[in-house]
Amino acid sequence: MELKITAKNIKLTEAIKAYAQSRVDRLDKFFGEDAWAQLVLSVDKKINQKAEITIHGAKKKIASKAIKQDLYKAIDEAVAKIETQVKKKKAKEVKGKKVSKNVKEDLSAYFGNVFAPQADVKFSVIKQVEVHPMNPEDAAYEMERLGYTFWMFMDEDSKQINLIFKRLDGTYGLIQPVKIK
């Protein structure tokens, strides 16, 4: 892959050029022959070494940036970020193709496996939690304060265990127990 390097506030040595070229060459397998890379290396305040990579492909353009105290580590991280982006994009494409093929298949076998009970259930973590009486608003505040996506608490009115959770749309959900009649 052709690599164009621009250096700002740093002397561009042959060692840096060779290292950058070797790292960018790892991305060849993801892009066609027409792709080329642009690498901008810079130093801010003699501490932060910055590497910005932009891959210009035939149909797409992908960019990443990394700031480290070591220039070589910054180049490595920027290339790794590009690899991750490309792999995620390819995985989405493959998943989309598989789903469209599987729609034609009979789903009964799938549902049989999904809803069948598992023989061995293994827990990786068992945590004991103190449950304090509070109202749902306080529980939402506590959940947000701690950075969790759900929170178990005792409702101060009903004295029952409830669960509050953050939904993908930013709203909250509340699970309250009910007795089966």
Secondary structure, 3 states (H helix, E strand, C coil): CEEEEEEECCCCCHHHHHHHHHHHHHHHHHCCCCCEEEEEEEEECCCEEEEEEEEECCCCEEEEEEEECCHHHHHHHHHHHHHHHHHHHHHHHHHHHHHHHHCCCCCHHHHHHHHCCCCCCCCCCCCCCCCCEECHHHHHHHHHHHCCCEEEEEECCCCCEEEEEECCCCCEEEECCCCCC
